[in-house]
């Protein structure tokens, strides 16, 4: 039996005998990829459309 996993639209499977190794590798601590002072400027689609329309006028 294999454990199926999906990441970013790609599918792969881990054989049962490799499950422990897989979990160990995927559980490793990694350094952060973003700075500590990072904050998202995420905007809702409606707000983004309004801002773009306003800027393009």
NUMAR-574121 format. One line per field, with one value per residue (C-alpha): residue number from 1; x, z, y. Coordinates in steps of 0.001 Angstrom, whole numbers, plus 500000, padded with zeros to 6 digits. Example, Ala and Ser with C-alpha at 12.3 -4.5 7.8 and 13.67 -1.06 7.14 Angstrom:
n	[1 2]
east	[512300 513670]
up	[507800 507140]
north	[495500 498940]
REM end
This chain:
n	[1 2 3 4 5 6 7 8 9 10 11 12 13 14 15 16 17 18 19 20 21 22 23 24 25 26 27 28 29 30 31 32 33 34 35 36 37 38 39 40 41 42 43 44 45 46 47 48 49 50 51 52 53 54 55 56 57]
east	[500000 501219 500377 499244 500081 499533 501551 500986 498963 501595 500722 503199 503064 505224 505704 504635 508192 509466 506719 508907 511728 509241 507700 511157 512223 508981 509076 512528 512682 513621 514633 511862 511572 510072 511556 510118 508656 506816 503140 500816 499254 496606 493598 490216 489424 486727 489073 491836 489573 488420 491993 493146 490204 490875 494602 493991 491549]
up	[500000 499259 500780 498126 498609 496521 496507 494230 491788 491474 492648 494055 496227 499070 499429 502799 503643 503005 505034 508121 506093 504314 507573 509063 506032 505859 509615 509611 510933 508274 508481 507792 504216 505166 507287 510774 509891 506811 506495 503668 501495 500338 498888 498128 494427 494586 496347 493872 490872 492344 493038 489546 487919 489969 489149 485414 485094]
north	[500000 503520 506850 509320 512949 516050 519238 522242 520165 517457 513976 511498 508415 507140 503410 502019 500898 504462 506203 506669 508179 510437 511674 512286 514335 516321 517019 518627 522157 524676 528316 530829 532038 535403 538154 538597 541995 540673 541543 540682 543348 540909 542697 541247 540969 543677 546131 545339 545949 549277 550376 549437 551206 554329 554272 553790 556728]
REM end
